[in-house]
Amino acid sequence: MSETIEHSVINPLKINDDVSDIDQWHEGRLILIDKPLDWTSYDLVHKCKLALNYNLGIKKIKIGHAGTLDPKASGLMIILTGKFTKLTDSIHEYAKNYQAQIFLGGTTPCYDSERPIDTYYPIGHITEGLIRETALKFVGKNIKQYPPIFSAVRINGKKAYRSAHKGLEVITRPRFVDIHELTVRDINLPIINMDIKCSSGTYIRSLAYDLGGSVGSGAYLYALSRTQIGPWKLGDAMALDDFVNLLKSSA
């Protein structure tokens, strides 16, 4: 990791913190936000920037995030302001924790619920034992996976999803990721609930798709929540409304 960041060194913004010091926003703040479902990561950053402008009068400020979440995923996002935006890459390298719901018996073009099921598969042959045994095969280092064609990976300099939306043929290159932990919490077919800890760059959508194929069926990511990034946890995050209200109270 290019720069080690200790939890004790960079404490996230708290709901009762004084946020009136404009200079502190430019020096840098780290904010943990629970991203709502169906929002893009850009939507969340933009809303935070507008809130700083409207409530504190901060018109120009560097602001970004340290790790994208798909629109159909919710959960922890780290928002960085000012000089802390320089830490984006080093924070992004931390392992991520997720709670995933996987639908077994169908696939979608984007590997999640953003698009309808395009193909159905049988699941009558699938047992709980088969699911748990197969899931273990995805734990370890250098797990091979192909990013979904509806993703932001670049192919010849262009984001894959732009070509996919146009109906053009898209072939993504394989990548190798680390799945540190994968726990099947419960199975109530067609839904499988899992806890996953993985390296940066892992596509849980691809993991769901690959798991379905490995049990002789098909699968897609039905729901996803990011619960942790390195030392920062979803339980310490605030809703966007709480963040906005905090700014209003100091205006």
Secondary structure, DSSP 8 states (H G I E B T S, - for coil): --S---TTTS----TT-----HHHHHH--EEEEEE-TT--HHHHHHHHHHHHHHHH---S--EEESS---TTEEEEEEEEEGGGGGGHHHHHTS-EEEEEEEEESEE-TTSBTTS---EE---TT--HHHHHHHHHTT-EEEEEE---SSSS-EETTEEHHHHHHTT-------EEEEEEEEEEEEEETTEEEEEEEE-TT--HHHHHHHHHHHTTS-EEEEEEEEEEETTEEGGG-B-HHHHHHHHHHH-
